[in-house]
């Protein structure tokens, strides 16, 4: 295998692993939200138990990328591909952790009944799920326009987050018996909001990969 072919093979491995991580993270978010809607403790435990698989994928990306840098000494866009892979993998791993955090809230709510129907939290999660998928597609396609779309989508998530916080605060003021669960649901809204921030970070990494500049899409 020639040096370039070996390098391209390594890049393909990184590419495939990042897509796999993205798919894993999307699924974890969907399942953690489903477990919250039904307060399904067994489902939440399974989500938590599967998290090490995501960590292993991130470690594999670090291993492959580090080897490519050490043996191939890439420059310019080739180097940016590897550095972007490191950053995207880190964001995806953190997104997986946030799904685990939602599952842990479910464990703390075992035996309870929801104090209100979940409407805006699932809306937030739906937007963030699409953001996650599109952020990985932006990477696969090296699509800067799609990467910049992350910032607009994140604005919607932030608006819903503020709305959820206001509603939960009002609920706690009206009925102190709701404080415990309302606080937990507030944590969930924060986890989803941060999930969106990480998807936006992936968009920034894509822009950096393509242009060599790293914008702040969270502004």
C-alpha positions in Angstrom: 0.0 0.0 0.0 1.4 3.4 -1.0 1.8 6.2 1.6 -1.1 8.1 0.2 -3.4 5.0 0.0 -2.5 4.2 3.6 -3.4 7.8 4.6 -6.7 7.7 2.7 -7.5 4.4 4.3 -7.0 5.9 7.7 -9.2 8.9 6.8 -11.9 6.6 5.7 -11.8 4.8 9.0 -12.1 8.1 10.8 -15.0 9.1 8.6 -16.9 5.8 9.2 -16.3 5.9 12.9 -17.7 9.5 13.1 -20.8 8.5 11.2 -21.2 5.5 13.5 -20.8 7.8 16.5 -23.4 10.2 15.1 -25.9 7.4 14.6 -25.3 6.1 18.1 -25.8 9.5 19.6 -29.0 10.2 17.7 -30.4 6.8 18.8 -29.4 7.4 22.5 -31.2 10.8 22.5 -34.4 9.4 21.0 -34.4 6.5 23.4 -33.6 8.5 26.5 -36.5 10.9 25.7 -38.8 7.9 25.1 -37.8 6.5 28.5 -38.6 9.9 30.1 -42.0 10.1 28.5 -43.0 6.7 30.0 -40.6 6.8 33.0 -39.2 3.5 31.8 -36.5 2.7 34.3 -35.3 -0.5 32.5 -34.9 1.4 29.3 -33.0 4.1 31.1 -30.6 1.5 32.6 -29.9 0.0 29.2 -29.0 3.4 27.8 -26.6 4.0 30.6 -25.0 0.6 30.2 -24.4 1.1 26.4 -22.5 4.4 26.9 -19.0 2.8 27.1 -19.4 1.7 23.5 -19.4 5.4 22.5 -16.3 6.0 24.6 -14.5 3.2 22.8 -15.3 4.7 19.4 -13.9 8.0 20.5 -10.7 6.3 21.7 -10.4 4.5 18.4 -10.6 7.8 16.5 -7.9 9.3 18.7 -5.7 6.2 18.1 -6.1 6.3 14.3 -5.7 10.0 14.0 -2.6 10.1 16.2 -1.0 7.3 14.2 -1.7 9.2 11.0 -0.2 12.4 12.3 2.9 10.5 13.6 3.5 8.4 10.5 2.2 10.6 7.6 2.9 14.1 8.9 -0.1 15.6 7.1 -0.4 19.3 6.4 -3.1 21.8 5.3 -6.5 20.3 4.8 -5.3 16.7 5.4 -4.2 17.8 8.9 -7.5 19.7 9.4 -9.4 16.5 8.6 -7.8 14.7 11.5 -8.0 17.7 14.0 -11.6 18.1 13.1 -12.3 14.4 13.6 -10.8 14.7 17.1 -13.0 17.7 18.0 -16.2 16.2 16.4 -15.6 12.9 18.3 -15.2 14.8 21.5 -18.5 16.6 21.0 -20.3 13.4 20.1 -19.0 11.7 23.2 -20.3 14.5 25.3 -23.7 14.4 23.6 -23.8 10.7 24.5 -23.1 11.6 28.1 -26.0 14.1 28.0 -28.3 11.3 26.9 -27.0 9.3 29.9 -27.8 12.3 32.1 -31.4 12.2 30.9 -31.6 8.5 31.6 -30.3 9.1 35.1 -33.1 11.6 35.6 -35.5 8.8 34.7 -34.0 6.6 37.4 -34.6 9.4 39.9 -38.2 9.7 38.8 -39.0 5.9 39.3 -42.5 5.4 40.5 -43.6 8.9 39.9 -46.3 10.3 37.6 -45.4 13.2 35.3 -46.6 16.5 36.8 -47.5 17.8 33.3 -47.6 16.4 29.7 -44.3 16.7 28.0 -44.7 19.0 25.0 -41.8 21.4 24.6 -39.1 19.0 25.9 -39.8 16.5 23.0 -39.9 19.5 20.6 -36.5 20.5 21.7 -35.2 17.0 21.4 -36.7 16.6 17.9 -34.9 19.7 16.7 -31.6 18.6 18.3 -31.9 15.1 16.8 -32.2 16.7 13.3 -29.3 19.0 14.2 -27.2 16.0 15.1 -28.0 14.2 11.9 -27.4 17.3 9.7 -24.1 18.2 11.5 -22.7 14.8 10.6 -24.1 15.1 7.0 -22.3 18.5 6.8 -19.1 16.8 7.8 -19.6 13.9 5.3 -20.5 16.3 2.5 -18.1 19.1 3.6 -21.2 21.3 3.3 -20.5 24.7 4.9 -24.1 26.0 4.3 -25.5 23.0 6.2 -23.0 23.6 9.0 -24.1 27.3 9.3 -27.7 26.1 9.6 -26.8 24.7 13.0 -26.8 28.2 14.5 -30.3 29.0 13.3 -31.6 25.7 14.6 -29.9 26.2 17.9 -31.8 29.5 18.2 -35.0 27.6 18.2 -33.7 25.2 20.9 -32.6 28.2 23.0 -36.1 29.8 22.7 -37.8 26.6 23.7 -35.4 26.2 26.6 -36.3 29.6 28.0 -40.0 28.8 27.6 -39.6 25.5 29.5 -37.7 27.2 32.3 -40.4 29.8 32.7 -43.2 27.3 32.7 -41.5 25.0 35.2 -40.7 27.9 37.5 -44.4 29.0 37.4 -45.4 25.5 38.2 -43.1 25.3 41.2 -44.4 28.7 42.5 -48.1 27.6 42.1 -47.6 24.1 43.7 -44.5 23.5 45.9 -45.2 19.8 45.7 -44.0 19.8 42.1 -40.6 21.3 43.0 -38.7 18.1 43.0 -39.8 16.7 39.7 -39.9 20.2 38.1 -36.3 20.6 39.0 -35.4 17.3 37.4 -37.3 18.3 34.2 -35.4 21.6 34.2 -32.2 19.6 34.2 -33.4 17.7 31.2 -34.1 20.9 29.3 -30.6 22.1 30.1 -29.1 18.8 28.9 -31.0 19.0 25.6 -30.0 22.7 25.2 -26.3 21.7 25.7 -26.8 18.8 23.2 -27.7 21.5 20.6 -24.6 23.5 21.5 -22.4 20.5 20.8 -24.2 19.9 17.4 -23.4 23.6 16.6 -19.8 22.9 17.6 -19.7 20.2 15.0 -20.9 22.7 12.5 -17.9 25.0 13.5 -15.6 22.0 13.0 -16.9 21.5 9.5 -16.4 25.2 8.6 -12.8 24.9 10.0 -12.2 21.7 7.9 -13.4 23.4 4.7 -12.1 26.9 5.1 -9.3 26.8 7.6 -11.2 29.3 9.8 -13.1 28.4 13.0 -16.1 30.7 13.4 -18.2 30.9 16.6 -21.6 29.8 15.6 -22.9 30.0 19.2 -22.8 33.8 19.1 
